[in-house]
Amino acid sequence: MTQPALSPEAKSWRNEQRARLVALRLSYSEEARNAWTQRIMQRLEPVAMAAEGPISVYWPFRGEPDLRLLMRRLAAAGKEVALPAVVRPRWPLEFRPWKPRCEMELGVWNIPIPKTNARVTPVMLLAPVIGFDVNGYRLGYGGGFYDRTLAALAGPRQIIGIGYDCAEIPSIGPHGHDIPMDRIVTESGFRALARPVEEVADTASGACAMAEAPDAYMGYLTEAEIAGHLKALRTLAGVRDQALTASFDAMLQRLPMHLVAAAEPAQLPADIAIAAAIAALRPRLRNDELHEDLGEILAELESAEPPTRRSTTR
């Protein structure tokens, strides 16, 4: 798909909006974003469960709503879950089937994608937004992948934008190739959308080249940083909870030993509880196994029942 030429002003306008909105959502605490995400999943789950075909989700980064728990629930219910993968710049996305603990590889921006040759065609796409407007237009990451994908997909499909209330702006200035979403869900629920406007705003930009995307879109921890956080969590557990200490040890064993040996324990806020430290760490992990294991520990810590933690050693 050939994109129209963009003026420097148009490119600058969208990039400024992206940088501002990413910084805005990151200005809220992990606790607040996690609470908002839970509310988003509560509204979204029955809609996704009703989908009659593959559902494309996404792997979260840089403060996006983390839907990995919903992905696992959908997979457990027998739904076919997929993750989008970039084939090449300025090209539609492809969708690879995903299951919990399937083999993954790093794709564009080091976002994990399933390592498989299988492909599916989703009937529902859950698309993260940086910004959105009342007409249903989505401000994305600048690659133009979703717009190209929607234009290329054959058959019925529904696209639902996923974001926080703070992502709403008066208008993204839709361009001729922009395709509005069918629905948008935030922590406030599904938003009422107006009919898409027919006029094309002069301030809009087409899809930016991927090289133009702001550096602020990253946010995952490196393996060395993960080792430091796990060491800090192990120290918090101390001798009071040997099962919890053993769980952190098992996770550390999955990381490269030279990184673990060299890693200094992360500096955690004074008097932070282990549960709060885990909740803040999980969204910053690429590794699905570590993410799930920490989720199980967090659930046990937040439960009133005596812990019966399973071993995390694989």
Steps between C-alpha positions, in 0.01 A plus 500: 500500500648832395480769765464870416798725556507666841604849586758549777227673702268200474771258609600725787140538620437126531836426654446773758161351587649152531779614729260705714243223541756228576654725766153575639402137549838421655450787745232295673607239754527130418231441762259734322570352155460146632162591652389658172614193308295271723191709423578492128529120505173463692317691224692339216497133604137414417530675163819310414356170623210545259726540196456221246853467373860596578559801724810714454624658822840668552806478723500804731781747544565852621199527728236346272213303656642154567250245367714190548269365770207534259705324231547203733130494589404504133745219422372295796146542364608353167518828312767540233724788608751666269765768522582743218842489340668750269602342171684805371460878514199650322333161469191340661544304820487123513343314792669207673309266733597529866456269798631539857870417519536452126843566353554870433750714313566873495341704224495871419588724798600174677134414561453122540311311228429127467777307328293303250428474129126473565275793410136582577249762386337669800135597515566730796804726547577657837724792411688712755463874456725789588212736433143487374220741420121498523472398133682175569830587335812356656838664544745211486873456507572650162561193285153499341478123547144476629360725228674297229390177664135600525500611139646164394292265719224316320180393669330630815720645770455725801771726637484618859737767624645445847620793709447716805268797536804730498569399138196688368572811292257727310612366163794310357451694176406194290670461167355335191648157576404496872236237583282562808463232765166331557517543877729643767522372857666680790473467878169687468360229272412496132496855372220654300639590157369754254474430130841541331543847358527523123738792487871432501695721737809676374689427824485126453801294413525178313685205641848597608795284412588276793832674542311818588328345804602669826743308720255534792301204370734249661461393863587133552772406745817331381588157638763661719243742642254216557770314693551807717128526575471129580797529734332792673177302533694205640651730761154627593382142549804426716485207737136564588364323193729226376253384233486851355879526510522167314261629235717805434809277490333279237423805286857625529621162376318559171710809430859494370718419797765759415233773508358373828844491660580854392159656574466729798166484683260765373430797723138465609299768680541492877246282683346369178305178537600198291157494333530863395853444370386202292200691362731778385749257345268276297398747225867558419580135421518355150542144629156337517605226743643747750196721455262211571700367796511841663126528440441173685714617790317833506163323508614289793633799689170681453297194600381444855562128464825341623757493218527178302744632247605263229863472403604727213785272398453372146 
